[in-house]
Amino acid sequence: MTELIVSKLCKSYGKTMAIQDVDFTVNDGEFVTLLGPSGCGKSTTLAAIAGLQMPTSGRIKAGSVTYFDDGKGIALPAEARDLGLVFQAYALWPHMTVRKNLEFPLRLRRIAKAEQTRRIERVLSLVEMGHLADRYPHELSGGQQQRVALARTLVYEPAILLLDEPLSNLDAKLRERARTWLDDIRHRIKLTTVYVTHDHGEALSLSDRIIVMNGGKIVQIGTPREIYEAPSDPFVADFIGSSNFLHGELVATAPGGSLATVRLEDGRTLAVTLPREIAAGRFVAVAVRPERMELVDHPTSSETGTVLEVEIRHRSYFGSHWHYSFDLGREAIRVSAAKEYAGDRVSVFIPTAACLVFETSPPAAEKRKIAKEAKAA
């Protein structure tokens, strides 16, 4: 197994920076996901590691081998890097059986025939495709073709595995099953892996750690639980899963600074906990996951949360649960609940511990007020 180190990696196209100062390490046997929206730089980073695109500057090292170092003038071509790459397109040879598809990369590497047979049988067993070894790609389902594409990469035993949105061509049900077998395989082979996706469900369920990217930069690195429960900024809170955002002013903090009160834009107050010190008078955005908010039949007071009365604007039935939406101040809020609420008026309970607080800039009207007061002074 091999440790992968990416240091201060940059890639520009003219004056446009595709990635800037991308810096991370993937430990031996670790499964790390590059996650972000389209255009965030995750695929550019993967292509740079693979040698499909040469970075503008930075350094990429796998074990004792330097793939790229602009300071030393090192830039190994893709074929000289001991990597396995699986794209979202399966790219199987249509005129070859499953077995022949797996033989091809081994023949190119001049692996002995007996060793070819041993590797092929082992990898086909790993992806549970041994019984279909003599079928052609067009005789396989999409999920089966994806397994063959992965097996064809694993069969030559690369030092590092790169996966570029390998499940994106599968339908929702098949993608869910594919996540299960891919998770099982990764725990069995423990191969250093970099996985690219825009699907936060894949990232959360598969990864040892997640690298969230936005605008060509890394915005947070952490375990799936850290990324979901303690996002570094509003972008991460909204992109990983979904969040409701309530905006207001921090009007009071309790002794010790962890408990605080936020006055929302409609004048109502919300009890929150502060992850870091924020001064009273600052404007904040409070992110709350829809599943952490609870609709209740009768308003009750609680020391661990806030109860607010709201008017339901829309409801949707999803079988196992309901989705409700309502306005809170000027914010459109979404809540998931197992129970059906028939009336229009309902109370929502917002746990204090569920509130993620981020300091933000004042709203436009407040900015104009501040500027007017400063000018008068």
ZAKOL-665236 format. One record per residue (C-alpha): residue number from 1; residue in one letter; chain; x, y, z. Coordinates in Angstrom, 1 decimal. Each point is the difference from the previous one (the first is absolute). Layout:
BEGIN
- NUM/A/A/X/Y/Z $
...
This chain:
BEGIN
- 1/M/A/0.0/0.0/0.0 $
- 2/T/A/1.1/3.6/-0.7 $
- 3/E/A/-0.5/3.4/1.6 $
- 4/L/A/-1.0/2.8/-2.4 $
- 5/I/A/1.2/3.5/0.7 $
- 6/V/A/-1.4/3.0/-1.9 $
- 7/S/A/1.7/3.3/0.8 $
- 8/K/A/-0.9/3.6/-1.0 $
- 9/L/A/-1.5/-1.3/-3.3 $
- 10/C/A/-1.1/2.7/-2.5 $
- 11/K/A/-1.4/-0.2/-3.5 $
- 12/S/A/-0.8/3.0/-2.1 $
- 13/Y/A/-1.5/0.5/-3.4 $
- 14/G/A/1.2/3.5/-1.0 $
- 15/K/A/-1.2/2.3/2.7 $
- 16/T/A/-2.5/-2.5/1.4 $
- 17/M/A/1.1/-2.1/3.0 $
- 18/A/A/-1.6/-3.4/-0.2 $
- 19/I/A/1.6/-1.1/3.3 $
- 20/Q/A/2.0/2.0/2.4 $
- 21/D/A/2.3/-1.2/2.9 $
- 22/V/A/-1.6/-3.4/0.2 $
- 23/D/A/1.7/-1.7/2.9 $
- 24/F/A/-0.8/-3.4/1.5 $
- 25/T/A/1.3/-3.5/0.9 $
- 26/V/A/-1.6/-3.4/-0.6 $
- 27/N/A/1.4/-2.5/2.5 $
- 28/D/A/0.8/-3.6/-0.8 $
- 29/G/A/-3.2/-1.9/-0.7 $
- 30/E/A/-2.2/3.0/0.6 $
- 31/F/A/-3.1/0.8/-2.1 $
- 32/V/A/-0.2/3.8/-0.5 $
- 33/T/A/-2.8/1.7/-2.0 $
- 34/L/A/0.3/3.3/-1.8 $
- 35/L/A/-3.4/1.5/0.2 $
- 36/G/A/-1.5/3.1/-1.4 $
- 37/P/A/-2.3/1.6/-2.6 $
- 38/S/A/0.7/0.0/-3.7 $
- 39/G/A/3.0/2.3/-0.8 $
- 40/C/A/1.4/-0.2/3.5 $
- 41/G/A/3.3/-1.5/-1.2 $
- 42/K/A/-0.4/-3.6/1.3 $
- 43/S/A/0.4/-1.7/-3.4 $
- 44/T/A/2.9/2.3/-1.0 $
- 45/T/A/1.7/-1.1/3.2 $
- 46/L/A/-0.5/-3.6/-0.8 $
- 47/A/A/1.2/0.5/-3.6 $
- 48/A/A/3.1/1.6/1.3 $
- 49/I/A/0.7/-3.0/2.3 $
- 50/A/A/-0.6/-2.3/-2.9 $
- 51/G/A/2.3/1.8/-2.4 $
- 52/L/A/-2.8/0.8/-2.4 $
- 53/Q/A/0.5/3.8/0.6 $
- 54/M/A/3.3/1.6/1.1 $
- 55/P/A/-0.4/2.5/2.8 $
- 56/T/A/1.4/3.5/-0.2 $
- 57/S/A/1.8/-0.4/3.3 $
- 58/G/A/0.2/-2.1/3.1 $
- 59/R/A/1.1/-3.5/0.9 $
- 60/I/A/-1.5/-3.5/-0.2 $
- 61/K/A/1.7/-3.0/1.7 $
- 62/A/A/-1.0/-3.6/0.4 $
- 63/G/A/2.1/-1.9/2.4 $
- 64/S/A/3.6/0.6/-1.0 $
- 65/V/A/-0.9/0.9/-3.5 $
- 66/T/A/-0.5/3.7/-1.0 $
- 67/Y/A/-2.6/0.3/-2.7 $
- 68/F/A/0.2/3.7/-0.4 $
- 69/D/A/2.2/2.8/1.4 $
- 70/D/A/0.2/3.3/-2.0 $
- 71/G/A/3.0/1.1/2.1 $
- 72/K/A/2.1/-3.0/-1.0 $
- 73/G/A/-1.4/-0.3/-3.5 $
- 74/I/A/-1.6/-3.4/0.6 $
- 75/A/A/-3.2/-0.9/-1.9 $
- 76/L/A/-0.5/-3.8/-0.5 $
- 77/P/A/-2.4/-0.9/-2.8 $
- 78/A/A/-3.1/-1.9/0.9 $
- 79/E/A/1.4/-3.4/-1.1 $
- 80/A/A/2.9/0.4/2.4 $
- 81/R/A/-2.2/0.4/3.0 $
- 82/D/A/-1.1/-3.2/1.8 $
- 83/L/A/-3.6/1.0/0.1 $
- 84/G/A/-3.4/-1.6/-0.7 $
- 85/L/A/-2.6/2.3/-1.4 $
- 86/V/A/-3.8/-0.7/-0.3 $
- 87/F/A/-2.1/2.5/-1.9 $
- 88/Q/A/-3.8/0.5/0.0 $
- 89/A/A/0.1/-1.5/-3.5 $
- 90/Y/A/0.7/-3.7/0.2 $
- 91/A/A/2.2/0.0/-3.1 $
- 92/L/A/0.0/-3.8/-0.3 $
- 93/W/A/1.1/-1.7/-3.2 $
- 94/P/A/-3.3/-1.0/-1.7 $
- 95/H/A/1.6/-2.9/-2.0 $
- 96/M/A/1.6/-1.6/3.0 $
- 97/T/A/-1.6/-2.1/2.7 $
- 98/V/A/0.3/1.0/3.7 $
- 99/R/A/3.0/-2.3/0.4 $
- 100/K/A/1.7/1.4/-3.1 $
- 101/N/A/-0.6/3.6/1.2 $
- 102/L/A/1.9/-0.9/3.2 $
- 103/E/A/2.8/-1.8/-1.9 $
- 104/F/A/0.7/3.0/-2.2 $
- 105/P/A/1.8/2.2/2.5 $
- 106/L/A/1.9/-3.0/1.3 $
- 107/R/A/1.3/-0.9/-3.4 $
- 108/L/A/1.1/3.5/-0.6 $
- 109/R/A/2.1/-0.3/3.2 $
- 110/R/A/1.3/-3.4/-1.1 $
- 111/I/A/-1.3/-1.8/3.0 $
- 112/A/A/0.5/-3.8/-0.2 $
- 113/K/A/-3.0/-2.0/-1.1 $
- 114/A/A/-0.3/-2.0/3.2 $
- 115/E/A/0.1/3.3/2.0 $
- 116/Q/A/-2.6/1.5/-2.3 $
- 117/T/A/-2.4/-2.8/0.8 $
- 118/R/A/0.6/0.3/3.7 $
- 119/R/A/-0.6/3.7/0.1 $
- 120/I/A/-3.1/-0.1/-2.3 $
- 121/E/A/-1.6/-2.7/2.1 $
- 122/R/A/0.7/1.9/3.2 $
- 123/V/A/-1.3/3.3/-1.2 $
- 124/L/A/-3.1/-1.5/-1.6 $
- 125/S/A/-0.8/-1.6/3.3 $
- 126/L/A/0.5/3.3/1.7 $
- 127/V/A/-2.5/1.8/-2.1 $
- 128/E/A/-2.3/-3.1/-0.2 $
- 129/M/A/0.2/-0.3/-3.8 $
- 130/G/A/1.7/-3.4/-0.3 $
- 131/H/A/-3.2/-1.7/-1.4 $
- 132/L/A/-0.2/2.6/-2.8 $
- 133/A/A/3.7/-0.1/-1.1 $
- 134/D/A/-0.9/-1.2/-3.5 $
- 135/R/A/-2.7/2.6/-0.7 $
- 136/Y/A/0.5/3.0/-2.2 $
- 137/P/A/-0.6/3.6/1.3 $
- 138/H/A/-3.3/0.4/-1.9 $
- 139/E/A/-1.3/-3.1/1.9 $
- 140/L/A/0.5/1.7/3.3 $
- 141/S/A/-2.0/2.5/2.0 $
- 142/G/A/1.4/3.5/0.8 $
- 143/G/A/1.0/-1.1/3.5 $
- 144/Q/A/1.7/-3.1/-1.2 $
- 145/Q/A/1.9/2.0/-2.6 $
- 146/Q/A/1.2/2.4/2.7 $
- 147/R/A/1.2/-3.0/2.0 $
- 148/V/A/2.0/-1.2/-3.0 $
- 149/A/A/1.5/3.4/-0.5 $
- 150/L/A/1.1/0.0/3.7 $
- 151/A/A/1.3/-3.6/-0.3 $
- 152/R/A/2.0/0.9/-3.1 $
- 153/T/A/1.8/2.7/2.0 $
- 154/L/A/0.5/-2.0/3.1 $
- 155/V/A/1.4/-3.0/-1.9 $
- 156/Y/A/3.4/1.6/-0.7 $
- 157/E/A/0.3/1.0/3.7 $
- 158/P/A/0.6/3.8/-0.2 $
- 159/A/A/1.6/1.8/3.0 $
- 160/I/A/-2.9/2.6/0.0 $
- 161/L/A/-3.6/-0.2/-1.2 $
- 162/L/A/-1.6/3.0/-1.5 $
- 163/L/A/-3.8/0.0/-0.5 $
- 164/D/A/-1.7/2.8/-2.0 $
- 165/E/A/-3.7/-0.1/0.7 $
- 166/P/A/-0.2/-3.7/-0.8 $
- 167/L/A/-3.7/-0.4/1.1 $
- 168/S/A/-1.5/3.1/-1.7 $
- 169/N/A/-1.2/-2.0/-3.1 $
- 170/L/A/-2.1/-2.4/2.2 $
- 171/D/A/-3.6/0.6/0.9 $
- 172/A/A/-0.9/0.8/3.6 $
- 173/K/A/-0.8/-3.5/1.2 $
- 174/L/A/3.0/-1.5/-1.7 $
- 175/R/A/2.3/2.8/1.3 $
- 176/E/A/-1.1/-0.8/3.5 $
- 177/R/A/0.9/-3.7/-0.4 $
- 178/A/A/3.2/0.9/-1.7 $
- 179/R/A/1.0/2.1/3.0 $
- 180/T/A/-0.5/-3.0/2.2 $
- 181/W/A/2.3/-2.3/-2.0 $
- 182/L/A/2.6/2.7/-0.6 $
- 183/D/A/0.1/0.6/3.8 $
- 184/D/A/0.4/-3.7/0.6 $
- 185/I/A/2.8/-0.2/-2.6 $
- 186/R/A/1.9/3.0/1.4 $
- 187/H/A/0.0/-1.5/3.5 $
- 188/R/A/1.4/-3.3/-1.3 $
- 189/I/A/2.8/1.4/-2.3 $
- 190/K/A/1.0/3.0/2.1 $
- 191/L/A/1.5/1.8/-3.1 $
- 192/T/A/0.9/3.6/0.2 $
- 193/T/A/-2.9/1.6/-1.9 $
- 194/V/A/-1.0/3.5/-1.2 $
- 195/Y/A/-3.7/0.2/-0.9 $
- 196/V/A/-1.7/2.9/-1.8 $
- 197/T/A/-3.7/0.7/0.3 $
- 198/H/A/-2.5/2.8/0.3 $
- 199/D/A/-2.4/-2.4/1.9 $
- 200/H/A/0.2/0.6/3.7 $
- 201/G/A/-1.7/-3.3/0.8 $
- 202/E/A/2.8/-1.9/-1.7 $
- 203/A/A/2.6/2.1/1.7 $
- 204/L/A/-1.5/-0.5/3.5 $
- 205/S/A/-0.6/-3.7/-0.4 $
- 206/L/A/3.3/-1.0/-1.6 $
- 207/S/A/2.8/2.3/1.3 $
- 208/D/A/2.5/-0.2/2.8 $
- 209/R/A/0.4/3.8/-0.6 $
- 210/I/A/-1.6/2.5/-2.2 $
- 211/I/A/1.7/3.0/-1.7 $
- 212/V/A/-2.7/2.6/-0.8 $
- 213/M/A/1.0/2.4/-2.9 $
- 214/N/A/-1.6/3.2/-1.3 $
- 215/G/A/1.3/2.5/-2.5 $
- 216/G/A/3.3/-2.0/-0.6 $
- 217/K/A/0.9/0.0/3.7 $
- 218/I/A/-0.3/-2.4/2.9 $
- 219/V/A/-2.5/1.4/2.6 $
- 220/Q/A/0.0/-2.9/2.5 $
- 221/I/A/1.6/-3.4/0.6 $
- 222/G/A/-1.4/-2.4/2.5 $
- 223/T/A/-1.8/-3.3/0.7 $
- 224/P/A/-3.5/-0.4/-1.3 $
- 225/R/A/-1.4/0.7/3.5 $
- 226/E/A/2.2/3.1/0.5 $
- 227/I/A/-1.1/1.4/-3.4 $
- 228/Y/A/-3.7/-0.6/0.6 $
- 229/E/A/-0.2/1.0/3.6 $
- 230/A/A/2.6/2.7/0.2 $
- 231/P/A/0.1/1.7/-3.4 $
- 232/S/A/2.6/2.8/-0.3 $
- 233/D/A/-2.2/2.5/-1.8 $
- 234/P/A/-3.5/0.5/-1.4 $
- 235/F/A/1.0/-1.5/-3.4 $
- 236/V/A/1.0/-3.3/1.6 $
- 237/A/A/-3.1/0.0/2.2 $
- 238/D/A/-2.2/0.4/-3.0 $
- 239/F/A/1.8/-2.2/-2.5 $
- 240/I/A/0.5/-3.0/2.3 $
- 241/G/A/-3.6/-1.1/0.5 $
- 242/S/A/-2.3/3.0/0.2 $
- 243/S/A/-0.4/2.7/2.6 $
- 244/N/A/-2.6/2.7/0.8 $
- 245/F/A/1.6/3.4/0.5 $
- 246/L/A/-1.3/2.6/2.5 $
- 247/H/A/1.5/3.4/-0.1 $
- 248/G/A/0.1/2.5/2.9 $
- 249/E/A/2.1/1.9/2.5 $
- 250/L/A/1.8/-1.5/3.0 $
- 251/V/A/-1.5/2.0/2.8 $
- 252/A/A/1.2/-1.7/3.2 $
- 253/T/A/2.4/-2.6/1.2 $
- 254/A/A/-0.1/-2.0/3.3 $
- 255/P/A/3.0/0.0/2.3 $
- 256/G/A/2.7/-2.2/-1.4 $
- 257/G/A/-1.0/0.9/-3.6 $
- 258/S/A/-1.4/-3.3/-1.2 $
- 259/L/A/-3.8/0.8/0.4 $
- 260/A/A/-1.4/2.9/-1.9 $
- 261/T/A/-3.2/1.6/-1.3 $
- 262/V/A/-0.6/1.0/-3.6 $
- 263/R/A/-2.7/2.6/-1.0 $
- 264/L/A/-1.4/-1.1/-3.3 $
- 265/E/A/-1.0/2.4/-2.8 $
- 266/D/A/-3.7/-0.3/1.1 $
- 267/G/A/0.9/1.0/3.6 $
- 268/R/A/-0.4/-3.4/1.6 $
- 269/T/A/3.0/-1.5/1.9 $
- 270/L/A/1.8/-3.3/-0.3 $
- 271/A/A/2.2/-1.7/2.6 $
- 272/V/A/3.3/-1.3/-1.5 $
- 273/T/A/3.4/-1.3/1.0 $
- 274/L/A/3.1/1.6/-1.3 $
- 275/P/A/2.8/-2.1/-1.5 $
- 276/R/A/2.4/2.9/0.5 $
- 277/E/A/-0.1/3.4/1.5 $
- 278/I/A/-2.1/2.5/-1.8 $
- 279/A/A/-0.7/3.5/1.4 $
- 280/A/A/-3.5/1.2/0.7 $
- 281/G/A/-1.3/2.3/-2.7 $
- 282/R/A/1.5/-2.1/-2.8 $
- 283/F/A/-2.2/-1.3/-2.8 $
- 284/V/A/-0.2/-3.8/-0.3 $
- 285/A/A/-1.4/-2.8/-2.1 $
- 286/V/A/-1.4/-2.9/1.9 $
- 287/A/A/-0.1/-3.3/-1.8 $
- 288/V/A/-2.3/-2.7/1.1 $
- 289/R/A/-0.4/-3.4/-1.6 $
- 290/P/A/-3.7/-0.7/-1.0 $
- 291/E/A/0.1/-3.4/1.8 $
- 292/R/A/1.1/1.7/3.3 $
- 293/M/A/-3.1/2.3/0.1 $
- 294/E/A/-3.1/-1.5/1.5 $
- 295/L/A/-3.6/0.9/-0.6 $
- 296/V/A/-2.1/-0.1/3.3 $
- 297/D/A/-3.7/0.1/0.7 $
- 298/H/A/0.1/2.5/2.9 $
- 299/P/A/2.6/2.7/0.7 $
- 300/T/A/2.1/-0.8/3.1 $
- 301/S/A/3.0/1.8/1.5 $
- 302/S/A/3.3/-1.8/0.2 $
- 303/E/A/3.4/0.9/1.3 $
- 304/T/A/1.7/-2.0/-2.8 $
- 305/G/A/-1.8/1.6/-3.0 $
- 306/T/A/-2.4/2.5/-1.4 $
- 307/V/A/-3.7/-0.5/-0.9 $
- 308/L/A/-1.4/2.3/-2.7 $
- 309/E/A/-3.5/0.1/-1.5 $
- 310/V/A/0.0/-0.2/-3.8 $
- 311/E/A/-2.5/-0.3/-2.9 $
- 312/I/A/0.5/-3.0/-2.3 $
- 313/R/A/0.2/1.1/-3.7 $
- 314/H/A/0.5/-3.4/-1.7 $
- 315/R/A/0.0/-3.7/0.9 $
- 316/S/A/1.2/-3.0/-2.0 $
- 317/Y/A/-0.5/-3.7/0.8 $
- 318/F/A/3.1/-2.2/-0.5 $
- 319/G/A/-1.4/-3.3/1.4 $
- 320/S/A/2.2/-0.4/3.0 $
- 321/H/A/-0.2/3.7/0.9 $
- 322/W/A/-1.4/3.4/-0.8 $
- 323/H/A/1.8/3.1/-1.2 $
- 324/Y/A/-1.4/3.3/1.3 $
- 325/S/A/1.0/3.5/-1.0 $
- 326/F/A/-0.8/3.3/1.7 $
- 327/D/A/1.2/3.5/0.3 $
- 328/L/A/2.0/1.2/3.0 $
- 329/G/A/0.6/3.7/-0.3 $
- 330/R/A/1.1/0.3/-3.6 $
- 331/E/A/1.5/-3.5/-0.2 $
- 332/A/A/-1.6/-3.0/-1.7 $
- 333/I/A/0.5/-2.9/2.4 $
- 334/R/A/-0.3/-3.8/-0.6 $
- 335/V/A/-0.7/-2.7/2.6 $
- 336/S/A/-0.3/-3.8/-0.2 $
- 337/A/A/-2.5/-1.7/2.2 $
- 338/A/A/-1.4/-3.5/0.4 $
- 339/K/A/-3.4/1.3/1.0 $
- 340/E/A/-2.6/1.7/-2.1 $
- 341/Y/A/-1.2/3.5/1.2 $
- 342/A/A/-3.3/0.9/-1.6 $
- 343/G/A/-0.3/3.6/1.2 $
- 344/D/A/1.7/3.1/-1.2 $
- 345/R/A/1.3/1.2/3.3 $
- 346/V/A/2.6/-2.0/1.9 $
- 347/S/A/2.9/0.4/2.3 $
- 348/V/A/3.6/-0.8/-0.9 $
- 349/F/A/2.6/-1.0/2.6 $
- 350/I/A/3.6/1.0/-0.8 $
- 351/P/A/2.5/-1.7/2.3 $
- 352/T/A/2.8/2.3/1.2 $
- 353/A/A/2.6/-2.6/-0.8 $
- 354/A/A/-1.2/-0.3/-3.6 $
- 355/C/A/0.7/3.6/-0.8 $
- 356/L/A/3.3/0.6/-1.9 $
- 357/V/A/0.9/3.6/0.3 $
- 358/F/A/2.2/1.9/-2.6 $
- 359/E/A/0.9/3.6/0.1 $
- 360/T/A/-1.1/1.8/-3.1 $
- 361/S/A/-0.2/3.4/-1.6 $
- 362/P/A/-3.0/2.3/0.8 $
- 363/P/A/-3.0/-0.1/-2.4 $
- 364/A/A/-0.1/2.7/-2.6 $
- 365/A/A/-2.5/2.2/1.9 $
- 366/E/A/2.2/-0.1/3.1 $
- 367/K/A/3.1/0.8/-2.0 $
- 368/R/A/-1.8/3.2/-1.3 $
- 369/K/A/-1.0/0.9/3.6 $
- 370/I/A/3.6/-0.5/1.3 $
- 371/A/A/1.4/2.1/-2.9 $
- 372/K/A/-2.5/2.8/0.6 $
- 373/E/A/0.8/0.1/3.8 $
- 374/A/A/3.8/0.0/-0.7 $
- 375/K/A/-0.4/2.9/-2.5 $
- 376/A/A/-2.1/2.0/2.5 $
- 377/A/A/2.6/-0.6/2.7 $
